[in-house]
Amino acid sequence: MRTGGGGGAVDGPTAFVGGGSIAVQLIRGDMSAAATGTVSYVDGNRVLAFGHPMFQAGEVYAPVASSVVQTVIASAQFPYVIATPAKELGSLVQDRASMIMADTNLKSPMIPIDITVRSTDPGTKTVVTRDFHVEVIDDKFLTPAMAGSAVMNAVTLAAPDRDHVTALIKSSIKVAGAMELSFVDYLYANDGASSVAGGARALRALGALAFNPFGPAKAERIRLDIDLTSSADYGDVEEVSLREPELQVGRNALYVTLATASGVEVTECVPFDVPASLAGAIVGVEVSAGDAARLDAAPPVDLKSLLAAFGKLLAGDVWAVTVYLPDEGAAKGGVLVRDLPASAVDKLHPASSSQRVLPFRPMARTLVKARRVVGGNGSIIARVASAPAKSKRDVCKETP
């Protein structure tokens, strides 16, 4: 039976004693995950416990709390206790091969995560909303795993069925002293919502931010808004085509054939724009979901440009049609130079492997709202007509 979370109790032991229980809190709030063990030795504000490692993570910080043992599961092979964290009494400071150590004079902050899960029954159209508010350990190695576990538990509780599910996930991370990063993911799974929970890009970005090579990037708060529908709104890109021999400057139509989850092929018309500067050129056109499209940004050179690149990631619920320009540009110091003469481009390919200036192929991109989750991508090469179209066209309503 699922019960409430743990932590923040008003009663329970108020100090650690030898032979008593201690809980290291990894997740607390509306759900709880804690490692519970036995206190081995107390010396003032210093507490030794467990008699074995927890993760053997060395110096690590997490709240420690007194613990109330509810029952003991006796077993000759794997005995354990079921316990509930009670009062927060200090902080874990060491996790070594022989024991863990806590300091009751310290307090470790945790990272708050707010999770909203809405599940819609396609038959009755009934919407059930559940809100979860938890905190997870603030540690670059453990935060991504604990955050993912919290989201997985919330989603599994809201939609336990192992069936087709479509998920629209809006997630965000507030980075200390910097911008808030926001993401939109549109995901599908045929084996239940638990398979899509980890696809939220805010969760995936936690590790990339924690281990970035430029400087500390601490997550202050994480937010996820998850809409679940028991449906198979998915299509995998099979082929792309044009209905005209040439592209026109301005609005054009790309026809994308999708293999759906039901086994039926459908064709969608995706409009896109071609810049006037490409008149008469041969271009490449690529189509994919927004979250699978190439990033239109220079390689990051510092934390500021890394966060800016995260901010340019596209939503997953759109078509991204990218027209690749025929000439190369360059990226230097986080700045894009989109048009270069051929002689300059040749200079960007030296024998040295440590280039200061990187070649970059400029692109023009059109975003169109998608009707379903899109998997895969497709591309085509075409010529752009020399003369611009005489009038604006609603290309997807024209009869080919």
Summary of the structure (lengths in Angstrom):
residues: 400
radius of gyration: 27.0
end to end distance: 59.2
largest distance: 86.3
contacts: 1268
relative contact order: 0.11
helix: 13%
strand: 47%
